[in-house]
Amino acid sequence: MGIGQSHEDGGHASSPEQLSLILAERFATKCFTPLELTHFKDNFFTRATDQGGLKYWNEKTLSDFLGIPDHSDVHCPLDAGPVIFRMVSYLGAFPFHNTLAPSVLAFEAMVKVAVLLTGRYGKVLRRGRKDRIRLLFGSLADVGRKDIETPAENDEGQAEDTARPHHGYDIDAPANDDYDDDDEDGLALAALESLDAIEVFKHDSRIDRKVYEARISLSTFRRLLMLLLVVAPLKPLEDVDIYTSDLNEQRMDSVRQEADNILEAFGEDSPGGISYKTFADTITTSFPYLFDPLTPLFEHLLFSKNLDFSQKRGSDVAQTAPTLNPVETSPLSIMLPGSFESTILNPSIVSHLSFFLASTSVNQNLLHGNVRLHPVFSTSAHGSSLTSFSHNVLTWQSGTLLLLEGVDSGTGLTLIIGAYLPQPWKSPTASHSTSNFSTSVLPSLFQLSPKHILLPGNPSSSVLEKSNTPTAYFSTDHGISLGCQIPPSSRSQKLSPSPHGAGSLTIDTSLETAEFHISPVRHDGVFLPPNLLQITNPTKTNIDIYNLEIWGLVPDSEASSSTSTSQGQKSAVEIQQAKWDFEAREAERRRNVNLKAGAGDSAMEGARWLLETAGVIGDNSGSGRGGGST
């Protein structure tokens, strides 16, 4: 049955197959515009295989259309095609996964796939994003009987793909997993409530409920993670080839490393793989944007290059028709040119950051939120001087990303620690005042390697407004402190900031060593505890710093002078550069102040007063400078 045909007896349909077809019709009419549906039909039917009157897509057709590498692509080291195909085959059976999965990718099944993977599921899933996590888990999970040992996989994960095991039939209540027991299959009720089909669905969901146990194999998930890392910057209707055509060995090494760092965040699960509870908890708390790249990937289904209505219909239609972005020869980097090139950031790490960091606008990740990163400070370029740090960082007028690379002095492992500070750093006189920088994004403290750990910002305003617990704090006496409690000022002694709450990072005045503190139970600080799967006991890590970098957050529209208007308005970067140039001239002028003893005591006192006022010497030379949200 094709979409668009009426189904007058829908309320009397009794089989999962009949109900699945009716649901596809309603998905199409509720979630697609007529123009999108027309493009979708053209894409599907011009590529479908016809077997006995049944038109469907096979794995190769799906991979070729989306541009996803599979095992047959000898030019690309990724092998994600089979993983995407198994996901789609599961989602196409929604909501009758036990009875119909894996489904044949006929037109009705592909409609449901497009709805679920392009973010248009709000009208068919009762709890939106939460339900989507459950469906994605089921699409990746394998099922094995409890009394049968899970077969070992080889390094390539071929056993799971060639055997094509059934998917996660029991995702709502896998054995030994009481996560969301009270949900009672609520994810499908919104889609079925008007079809007199609830009892049919409940019967389907009870099949083998106590016999099967669902797990995602680490091999399967790793292959998907590698694909997501590669295509994370993908924009709507942009060709995937831009990101998969030049995966040299160095690039693939970084992709594998980041995939392994992310996998570590899921904890030590059973040998059978990742359980639903582990998957849902970790995605929700640590990787809220992990599956975002799937949206622009599957939006390709809603645009056909064969159709162009702009020449045949009015301008109104032309304005609503999708337009294909021009293909670029290389991906556009989120990093702007500046005074240094990063020794820490690479495309894989940027993708990793986008899986959990929001842009300055909520509900968009770092890569899709129209934000660019401008070089502000680097020890490799500017040296390990707090004066240089102060000159470059405290004058930056928007949020910043701090990245620290070093080695754990106890284990010898290389670490990458970071902090996301959406608010600008402040001068001493404004260190505890309310910032006028408009953002509702909270700060966060995190570790990227060798294991992903995220400590999100505390949304409690009573905590963030405490004057003695700023998010970020700068002092020439003690260095840099994040998430620490600042002792009261005293003329007799200079006490160091102390770690407070769930997490803190302190960097010494030489910018050569750091301490990273994590407590999994404290909720009274700037940062909240990480997922308990990531760390269960308080830890203190001593770090020998290789490099420290600060990157400024710049709206994409203000990222370069090319956005300057004809009236001579300057971009944010130009204004910032002017501030730095002015600071440099002022510093040079202050160095030329005559402090010779022969100039007289009054001249000496006047010059000293000038330097103290400028913050070059004396009690105000940076001590007490704060930053970030307070």
Beta strands, then each sheet from edge to edge (+ up, - down):
strand 1: 49-51
strand 2: 54-57
strand 3: 105-106
strand 4: 142-145
strand 5: 212-215
strand 6: 371-378
strand 7: 400-408
strand 8: 414-421
strand 9: 444-449
strand 10: 453-456
strand 11: 472-475
strand 12: 479-482
strand 13: 484-485
strand 14: 498-499
strand 15: 503-507
strand 16: 513-518
strand 17: 539-555
strand 18: 625-627
sheet 1: 1+ 2- 3+
sheet 2: 4+ 5-
sheet 3: 6+ 17- 7+ 8- 9+ 10-
sheet 4: 6+ 17- 16+ 15- 12+ 11- 18+
sheet 5: 13+ 14-
end
